[in-house]
């Protein structure tokens, strides 16, 4: 394939899922290259062939594995909880560690009264949240850096597209329990903190708490 044809094949699609796969593949290849080594075309081709064989073997293994076709029921009460990178107490439930999932993970989230998560962003992962108990507020920032908020009560579903900075706050005296779903088989992957937004989160939390008092 010529260079022009290769460039055109990568740029012709605007499908987000395809672009995400292309991004992940290119990132993996770049990470595998030694920046101090002189890489020839033959070396690069050998790397590409090796990576393709690894992926092919994994796909064939998944297709033949009974685990890949077996539904499972998972109880958050029987799983280990942790403190997430964004400062949220949660229990990962559906993850690639316990289920043969390729594009989905979930967790049960518990927000104590008057708790705030750290501002963060998932650059390649969409997020869905179903509040089961209590009331929460999601703060999010648009491309111009302006903050918005979305109140959410039990029974309502929230969706946050990938790449949207956000934080969750619970200004109320009762805890919030929620089920969170992510379009990534590893729940805590793709999570970058945004400390520059923390003053806005703290200020908004203080204002909402005072108004609710």
C-alpha positions as CSV (number, residue, x, y, z in Angstrom):
1,X,0.0,0.0,0.0
2,X,1.4,3.4,-0.9
3,X,1.8,6.1,1.7
4,X,-0.9,8.3,0.0
5,X,-3.3,5.4,0.0
6,X,-2.6,4.5,3.7
7,X,-3.1,8.1,4.8
8,X,-6.4,8.3,2.9
9,X,-7.7,5.0,4.4
10,X,-7.1,6.3,7.9
11,X,-8.6,9.7,7.3
12,X,-11.7,8.7,5.3
13,X,-13.8,7.7,8.3
14,X,-15.4,9.8,11.0
15,X,-16.8,6.9,13.0
16,X,-15.8,7.5,16.6
17,X,-15.3,3.8,17.4
18,X,-13.1,3.3,14.4
19,X,-11.1,6.4,15.2
20,X,-10.7,5.2,18.8
21,X,-9.3,1.8,17.6
22,X,-6.9,3.6,15.2
23,X,-5.7,5.9,18.0
24,X,-5.2,2.9,20.4
25,X,-3.3,0.9,17.7
26,X,-1.0,3.8,16.8
27,X,-0.4,4.6,20.5
28,X,0.7,1.1,21.1
29,X,3.0,1.1,18.1
30,X,4.6,4.3,19.1
31,X,5.1,3.1,22.7
32,X,6.8,-0.1,21.3
33,X,9.4,1.9,19.3
34,X,12.7,2.8,20.9
35,X,13.2,6.5,20.3
36,X,17.0,6.1,20.4
37,X,17.1,3.3,17.8
38,X,17.3,3.6,14.1
39,X,14.3,1.8,12.8
40,X,14.2,0.6,9.3
41,X,11.1,-0.2,7.2
42,X,11.8,-3.9,7.7
43,X,11.9,-3.4,11.5
44,X,8.6,-1.5,11.4
45,X,7.0,-4.2,9.2
46,X,8.2,-6.9,11.6
47,X,6.7,-5.0,14.5
48,X,3.3,-4.6,12.7
49,X,3.2,-8.3,11.7
50,X,4.0,-9.4,15.3
51,X,1.3,-7.1,16.8
52,X,-1.2,-8.4,14.2
53,X,-0.5,-12.0,15.2
54,X,-0.9,-11.2,18.9
55,X,-4.3,-9.6,18.2
56,X,-5.4,-12.4,15.9
57,X,-4.5,-15.0,18.6
58,X,-6.4,-13.1,21.2
59,X,-9.5,-12.8,19.0
60,X,-9.4,-16.5,18.2
61,X,-9.0,-17.4,21.9
62,X,-12.0,-15.2,22.8
63,X,-14.1,-16.7,20.1
64,X,-13.5,-20.3,21.3
65,X,-13.6,-19.6,25.0
66,X,-16.9,-20.7,26.7
67,X,-16.3,-17.8,29.2
68,X,-16.9,-15.4,26.4
69,X,-20.4,-16.7,25.9
70,X,-21.4,-17.1,29.6
71,X,-23.6,-14.6,31.4
72,X,-22.7,-13.9,35.0
73,X,-24.4,-12.3,38.0
74,X,-22.2,-10.2,40.2
75,X,-23.0,-8.9,43.7
76,X,-21.2,-5.7,44.7
77,X,-21.6,-6.7,48.4
78,X,-19.3,-9.7,47.7
79,X,-16.6,-7.7,45.9
80,X,-13.8,-5.5,47.2
81,X,-14.3,-1.8,47.3
82,X,-11.7,0.9,46.7
83,X,-11.1,4.6,46.6
84,X,-11.1,5.7,42.9
85,X,-8.5,8.0,41.4
86,X,-11.1,10.8,41.4
87,X,-11.7,10.4,45.2
88,X,-14.9,8.4,45.0
89,X,-15.6,5.3,47.2
90,X,-16.7,2.6,44.8
91,X,-16.8,-1.2,44.1
92,X,-15.9,-2.3,40.6
93,X,-18.4,-4.9,39.4
94,X,-18.4,-5.7,35.7
95,X,-14.7,-5.6,34.7
96,X,-12.4,-7.6,32.4
97,X,-11.0,-9.3,35.6
98,X,-14.3,-11.1,36.4
99,X,-16.2,-11.2,33.1
100,X,-15.3,-11.5,29.4
101,X,-16.2,-7.9,28.6
102,X,-14.6,-6.0,25.7
103,X,-16.3,-2.6,25.8
104,X,-18.1,-2.3,29.1
105,X,-17.5,-2.0,32.8
106,X,-19.5,-1.0,35.9
107,X,-19.2,-0.1,39.5
108,X,-21.4,0.7,42.5
109,X,-20.6,4.1,43.8
110,X,-21.2,5.4,47.3
111,X,-21.0,9.2,47.9
112,X,-20.9,10.2,51.6
113,X,-22.9,13.2,52.7
114,X,-21.3,16.5,51.7
115,X,-18.7,14.7,49.5
116,X,-17.2,15.9,46.3
117,X,-15.2,14.0,43.7
118,X,-12.1,15.4,42.1
119,X,-12.6,17.1,38.7
120,X,-11.4,14.7,36.0
121,X,-11.9,13.6,32.4
122,X,-12.1,10.3,30.6
123,X,-10.7,11.1,27.2
124,X,-11.8,7.9,25.4
125,X,-14.5,6.6,27.7
126,X,-18.2,7.4,27.9
127,X,-19.9,7.2,31.3
128,X,-23.5,6.4,32.3
129,X,-24.8,6.8,35.9
130,X,-28.0,5.6,37.4
131,X,-28.7,7.1,40.8
132,X,-30.3,4.4,43.1
133,X,-30.6,6.4,46.3
134,X,-30.2,10.1,47.2
135,X,-29.6,13.2,45.1
136,X,-26.4,14.2,43.3
137,X,-25.1,17.1,41.1
138,X,-22.7,16.6,38.2
139,X,-20.6,19.6,37.3
140,X,-19.2,19.7,33.8
141,X,-17.2,22.1,31.6
142,X,-17.8,22.9,28.0
143,X,-15.1,23.6,25.4
144,X,-15.0,27.3,26.4
145,X,-14.2,26.3,30.0
146,X,-17.7,27.4,31.3
147,X,-19.1,25.3,34.1
148,X,-22.6,23.8,34.0
149,X,-24.5,21.5,36.4
150,X,-26.9,18.7,36.1
151,X,-29.0,17.7,39.2
152,X,-29.9,14.0,39.4
153,X,-32.3,12.1,41.6
154,X,-33.0,8.4,42.2
155,X,-34.2,6.7,39.1
156,X,-32.7,9.2,36.6
157,X,-29.9,8.2,34.1
158,X,-27.0,10.5,33.4
159,X,-24.7,10.2,30.3
160,X,-21.3,11.9,30.0
161,X,-19.6,11.7,26.6
162,X,-15.9,11.0,26.5
163,X,-13.6,14.0,26.7
164,X,-16.0,16.1,28.9
165,X,-14.4,17.3,32.2
166,X,-16.7,16.7,35.2
167,X,-17.0,16.2,38.9
168,X,-19.8,14.9,41.2
169,X,-20.9,16.6,44.4
170,X,-23.3,15.5,47.1
171,X,-24.3,18.6,49.1
172,X,-27.0,16.8,51.0
173,X,-26.9,15.2,54.5
174,X,-27.7,11.7,53.2
175,X,-25.4,9.4,51.1
176,X,-25.8,8.8,47.3
177,X,-25.7,5.3,45.9
178,X,-25.4,4.9,42.2
179,X,-24.5,2.4,39.5
180,X,-21.9,3.7,37.0
181,X,-21.2,2.2,33.6
182,X,-18.2,3.0,31.4
183,X,-17.4,2.1,27.7
184,X,-14.1,0.6,28.8
185,X,-13.5,-3.0,30.0
186,X,-11.1,-1.7,32.7
187,X,-13.2,0.5,35.0
188,X,-10.5,2.7,36.4
189,X,-8.5,3.2,33.2
190,X,-8.6,6.4,31.2
191,X,-9.0,8.8,34.1
192,X,-7.1,12.0,34.3
193,X,-7.4,14.5,37.2
194,X,-7.9,18.2,36.5
195,X,-6.6,20.0,39.6
196,X,-7.0,23.4,37.9
197,X,-10.8,23.0,38.2
198,X,-10.8,22.2,41.9
199,X,-11.4,25.8,43.1
200,X,-14.6,25.9,41.0
201,X,-15.8,22.6,42.4
202,X,-15.1,23.8,46.0
203,X,-16.8,27.1,45.4
204,X,-19.9,25.5,43.9
205,X,-20.2,23.0,46.7
206,X,-20.0,25.7,49.3
207,X,-22.7,27.7,47.6
208,X,-25.1,24.8,47.1
209,X,-24.6,23.6,50.7
210,X,-25.3,27.1,52.1
211,X,-28.4,27.3,49.9
212,X,-29.7,23.9,51.1
213,X,-29.1,24.7,54.8
